[in-house]
Amino acid sequence: MPDIKASIPAILCAAFAIFLQIQITLLQTDDYLGLRINLADLLLPFVGIFILSSLLLKKSSWPHWQKPFSALWLVALTVVMTLSLMNGYRLSGELSNWALINKFTGWFILMAYLYAGAWLGTNHAETTTKALIKPLIFCFLFITSLSAASIIMAGYDLLPLPLARLVIPDYYQLESMMGNRNALAFLFAVVTVFTTVFSSRHPEIIPRWFLILFWSLFPALLCLNGSRAMWLAAILLLIYLGITNKQIFLRFIFLPLLFGSIFFVSVLHESQRNLIFSPFVSSSKLYNHSLREENSEQRDAKNEQPNIHNGDNVRLKIIESSLERWKQSPILGAGIGGGIAYQKEKYGETIDLIDNSMLWILTDMGLIGLAAFISCFAAMLVALWPYFREQKQVLPPERQTFLICTFLMLLVFGVFSLVHEILYTRFLWFILGLALALPHQHQTKSSDP
């Protein structure tokens, strides 16, 4: 029994590592963009009860944070979210389901993930790193590889259409089980960082053969996903890896990447090549290449106006309407949901989400909200940087590597947040909690509860 109790933190980490990669959208209608939930959300209440019981019975310690990050930053952001929700009600006289449930209630779910990770990082730092890394990386490659293979098979008509609809979206883009290709792209970038850095520093945790396999499959996953932000992140990561560890880069990354590219091109169906190798062209090309059976009238209508609700034209319209609405309330913003509501006022219908975290915060929360969020994430970066640099002698090597990877993850988040709305990505906050928490054995008088 004691052994089972001691393994619970590791089991929790492994479960989160897997379940955080599976998302579904519920209750989507013409007037409501739907509620996107994560499989780990179903686990969260039980984990919360377990953690609270442990804290109340004084069997564990409350999370401590590495300075300059502290709980005060989270309080400040929560106050900003609350004021923005109230401001939205003041301006419009109503609260949409998207504002109240998706964003405001969703914020507290993110905080629950952050504190769950922080509790594990404070009380069980010595067991959580390995417990998270292996399931996170192995599960990602397994699921995405199956999804990628399904897309290639569909190109050869080897998958029955009903089955194809279950395993891949209606258009040829890799989403895996994240429910959104951009969310998968961010996860892909993060897993790339953790896989490469951990394998180069700790081959006993992530063996080198897995690093070779990962980078061999990298070209297929990158091209099938089609995210332009991921292409940019991949270039930056390759430059970083080539500079910091040339030997690992040449032996375990460059050659597998080269052979993987050749193999992927050779197995890809000819009809898919023109669609996939166009990452810097409007994604509507991929969207319009549907797997659904359509009659000639539907195809003609789609071809006549292919970009009304897809691709870069949509982004430009959303950016235009968002900036217009922000200029009306530059300090406090339009309130949560105000940017989307203005789309209906300007265009007569809701086009889509503001697919840009920075722009969404600016539009709905104004300059005050944007300053608060940027300052908070800056505090996180500063907290992580001296942590693995100045405390090398007191931290286990695996913990140092984990902090380096999390620091890089935040930089990747900064890149993606400029072109996608990924602030509500669950795994981001859970990993941040694990990394920003001060392990119990290293707490000092200067740490913050």
LINDA-V130748 format. One record per residue. N is the residue number from 1. RES is the residue in one letter. SS is DSSP state (2 for helix, 1 for strand, 0 for the rest). Layout:
n: {N & N}
res: {RES & RES}
ss: {SS & SS}
This chain:
n: {1 & 2 & 3 & 4 & 5 & 6 & 7 & 8 & 9 & 10 & 11 & 12 & 13 & 14 & 15 & 16 & 17 & 18 & 19 & 20 & 21 & 22 & 23 & 24 & 25 & 26 & 27 & 28 & 29 & 30 & 31 & 32 & 33 & 34 & 35 & 36 & 37 & 38 & 39 & 40 & 41 & 42 & 43 & 44 & 45 & 46 & 47 & 48 & 49 & 50 & 51 & 52 & 53 & 54 & 55 & 56 & 57 & 58 & 59 & 60 & 61 & 62 & 63 & 64 & 65 & 66 & 67 & 68 & 69 & 70 & 71 & 72 & 73 & 74 & 75 & 76 & 77 & 78 & 79 & 80 & 81 & 82 & 83 & 84 & 85 & 86 & 87 & 88 & 89 & 90 & 91 & 92 & 93 & 94 & 95 & 96 & 97 & 98 & 99 & 100 & 101 & 102 & 103 & 104 & 105 & 106 & 107 & 108 & 109 & 110 & 111 & 112 & 113 & 114 & 115 & 116 & 117 & 118 & 119 & 120 & 121 & 122 & 123 & 124 & 125 & 126 & 127 & 128 & 129 & 130 & 131 & 132 & 133 & 134 & 135 & 136 & 137 & 138 & 139 & 140 & 141 & 142 & 143 & 144 & 145 & 146 & 147 & 148 & 149 & 150 & 151 & 152 & 153 & 154 & 155 & 156 & 157 & 158 & 159 & 160 & 161 & 162 & 163 & 164 & 165 & 166 & 167 & 168 & 169 & 170 & 171 & 172 & 173 & 174 & 175 & 176 & 177 & 178 & 179 & 180 & 181 & 182 & 183 & 184 & 185 & 186 & 187 & 188 & 189 & 190 & 191 & 192 & 193 & 194 & 195 & 196 & 197 & 198 & 199 & 200 & 201 & 202 & 203 & 204 & 205 & 206 & 207 & 208 & 209 & 210 & 211 & 212 & 213 & 214 & 215 & 216 & 217 & 218 & 219 & 220 & 221 & 222 & 223 & 224 & 225 & 226 & 227 & 228 & 229 & 230 & 231 & 232 & 233 & 234 & 235 & 236 & 237 & 238 & 239 & 240 & 241 & 242 & 243 & 244 & 245 & 246 & 247 & 248 & 249 & 250 & 251 & 252 & 253 & 254 & 255 & 256 & 257 & 258 & 259 & 260 & 261 & 262 & 263 & 264 & 265 & 266 & 267 & 268 & 269 & 270 & 271 & 272 & 273 & 274 & 275 & 276 & 277 & 278 & 279 & 280 & 281 & 282 & 283 & 284 & 285 & 286 & 287 & 288 & 289 & 290 & 291 & 292 & 293 & 294 & 295 & 296 & 297 & 298 & 299 & 300 & 301 & 302 & 303 & 304 & 305 & 306 & 307 & 308 & 309 & 310 & 311 & 312 & 313 & 314 & 315 & 316 & 317 & 318 & 319 & 320 & 321 & 322 & 323 & 324 & 325 & 326 & 327 & 328 & 329 & 330 & 331 & 332 & 333 & 334 & 335 & 336 & 337 & 338 & 339 & 340 & 341 & 342 & 343 & 344 & 345 & 346 & 347 & 348 & 349 & 350 & 351 & 352 & 353 & 354 & 355 & 356 & 357 & 358 & 359 & 360 & 361 & 362 & 363 & 364 & 365 & 366 & 367 & 368 & 369 & 370 & 371 & 372 & 373 & 374 & 375 & 376 & 377 & 378 & 379 & 380 & 381 & 382 & 383 & 384 & 385 & 386 & 387 & 388 & 389 & 390 & 391 & 392 & 393 & 394 & 395 & 396 & 397 & 398 & 399 & 400 & 401 & 402 & 403 & 404 & 405 & 406 & 407 & 408 & 409 & 410 & 411 & 412 & 413 & 414 & 415 & 416 & 417 & 418 & 419 & 420 & 421 & 422 & 423 & 424 & 425 & 426 & 427 & 428 & 429 & 430 & 431 & 432 & 433 & 434 & 435 & 436 & 437 & 438 & 439 & 440 & 441 & 442 & 443 & 444 & 445 & 446 & 447 & 448 & 449}
res: {M & P & D & I & K & A & S & I & P & A & I & L & C & A & A & F & A & I & F & L & Q & I & Q & I & T & L & L & Q & T & D & D & Y & L & G & L & R & I & N & L & A & D & L & L & L & P & F & V & G & I & F & I & L & S & S & L & L & L & K & K & S & S & W & P & H & W & Q & K & P & F & S & A & L & W & L & V & A & L & T & V & V & M & T & L & S & L & M & N & G & Y & R & L & S & G & E & L & S & N & W & A & L & I & N & K & F & T & G & W & F & I & L & M & A & Y & L & Y & A & G & A & W & L & G & T & N & H & A & E & T & T & T & K & A & L & I & K & P & L & I & F & C & F & L & F & I & T & S & L & S & A & A & S & I & I & M & A & G & Y & D & L & L & P & L & P & L & A & R & L & V & I & P & D & Y & Y & Q & L & E & S & M & M & G & N & R & N & A & L & A & F & L & F & A & V & V & T & V & F & T & T & V & F & S & S & R & H & P & E & I & I & P & R & W & F & L & I & L & F & W & S & L & F & P & A & L & L & C & L & N & G & S & R & A & M & W & L & A & A & I & L & L & L & I & Y & L & G & I & T & N & K & Q & I & F & L & R & F & I & F & L & P & L & L & F & G & S & I & F & F & V & S & V & L & H & E & S & Q & R & N & L & I & F & S & P & F & V & S & S & S & K & L & Y & N & H & S & L & R & E & E & N & S & E & Q & R & D & A & K & N & E & Q & P & N & I & H & N & G & D & N & V & R & L & K & I & I & E & S & S & L & E & R & W & K & Q & S & P & I & L & G & A & G & I & G & G & G & I & A & Y & Q & K & E & K & Y & G & E & T & I & D & L & I & D & N & S & M & L & W & I & L & T & D & M & G & L & I & G & L & A & A & F & I & S & C & F & A & A & M & L & V & A & L & W & P & Y & F & R & E & Q & K & Q & V & L & P & P & E & R & Q & T & F & L & I & C & T & F & L & M & L & L & V & F & G & V & F & S & L & V & H & E & I & L & Y & T & R & F & L & W & F & I & L & G & L & A & L & A & L & P & H & Q & H & Q & T & K & S & S & D & P}
ss: {0 & 2 & 2 & 2 & 2 & 2 & 2 & 2 & 2 & 2 & 2 & 2 & 2 & 2 & 2 & 2 & 2 & 2 & 2 & 0 & 0 & 0 & 1 & 1 & 1 & 1 & 0 & 0 & 0 & 0 & 0 & 0 & 0 & 0 & 1 & 1 & 1 & 1 & 2 & 2 & 2 & 2 & 2 & 2 & 2 & 2 & 2 & 2 & 2 & 2 & 2 & 2 & 2 & 2 & 2 & 2 & 0 & 0 & 0 & 0 & 0 & 0 & 0 & 0 & 1 & 0 & 0 & 0 & 0 & 0 & 2 & 2 & 2 & 2 & 2 & 2 & 2 & 2 & 2 & 2 & 2 & 2 & 2 & 2 & 2 & 2 & 2 & 2 & 2 & 2 & 2 & 2 & 0 & 0 & 0 & 0 & 2 & 2 & 2 & 2 & 2 & 2 & 2 & 2 & 2 & 2 & 2 & 2 & 2 & 2 & 2 & 2 & 2 & 2 & 2 & 2 & 2 & 2 & 2 & 2 & 2 & 2 & 2 & 0 & 2 & 2 & 2 & 2 & 2 & 2 & 2 & 2 & 2 & 2 & 2 & 2 & 2 & 2 & 2 & 2 & 2 & 2 & 2 & 2 & 2 & 2 & 2 & 2 & 2 & 2 & 2 & 2 & 2 & 2 & 2 & 0 & 0 & 0 & 0 & 0 & 2 & 2 & 2 & 2 & 2 & 2 & 2 & 0 & 0 & 0 & 1 & 0 & 0 & 0 & 0 & 0 & 0 & 0 & 0 & 0 & 2 & 2 & 2 & 2 & 2 & 2 & 2 & 2 & 2 & 2 & 2 & 2 & 2 & 2 & 2 & 2 & 2 & 2 & 2 & 2 & 2 & 0 & 0 & 0 & 0 & 0 & 0 & 2 & 2 & 2 & 2 & 2 & 2 & 2 & 2 & 2 & 2 & 2 & 2 & 2 & 2 & 2 & 2 & 2 & 2 & 0 & 0 & 2 & 2 & 2 & 2 & 2 & 2 & 2 & 2 & 2 & 2 & 2 & 2 & 2 & 2 & 2 & 2 & 2 & 0 & 2 & 2 & 2 & 2 & 2 & 2 & 2 & 2 & 2 & 2 & 2 & 2 & 2 & 2 & 2 & 2 & 2 & 2 & 2 & 2 & 2 & 2 & 0 & 0 & 2 & 2 & 2 & 2 & 2 & 2 & 2 & 0 & 0 & 0 & 0 & 0 & 0 & 0 & 2 & 2 & 2 & 2 & 2 & 0 & 1 & 0 & 0 & 0 & 0 & 0 & 2 & 2 & 2 & 2 & 2 & 2 & 2 & 2 & 2 & 0 & 0 & 0 & 0 & 0 & 0 & 0 & 2 & 2 & 2 & 2 & 2 & 2 & 2 & 2 & 2 & 2 & 2 & 2 & 2 & 2 & 2 & 2 & 2 & 0 & 0 & 0 & 0 & 0 & 0 & 0 & 0 & 0 & 2 & 2 & 2 & 2 & 2 & 2 & 2 & 2 & 2 & 2 & 0 & 0 & 0 & 0 & 0 & 0 & 0 & 0 & 0 & 2 & 2 & 2 & 2 & 2 & 2 & 2 & 2 & 2 & 2 & 2 & 2 & 2 & 2 & 2 & 2 & 2 & 2 & 2 & 2 & 2 & 2 & 2 & 2 & 2 & 2 & 2 & 2 & 2 & 2 & 2 & 2 & 2 & 2 & 0 & 0 & 0 & 0 & 0 & 0 & 2 & 2 & 2 & 2 & 2 & 2 & 2 & 2 & 2 & 2 & 2 & 2 & 2 & 2 & 2 & 2 & 2 & 2 & 2 & 2 & 0 & 0 & 0 & 0 & 0 & 0 & 0 & 0 & 0 & 2 & 2 & 2 & 2 & 2 & 2 & 2 & 2 & 2 & 2 & 2 & 1 & 0 & 0 & 2 & 2 & 2 & 0 & 0 & 0 & 0 & 0 & 1 & 0}
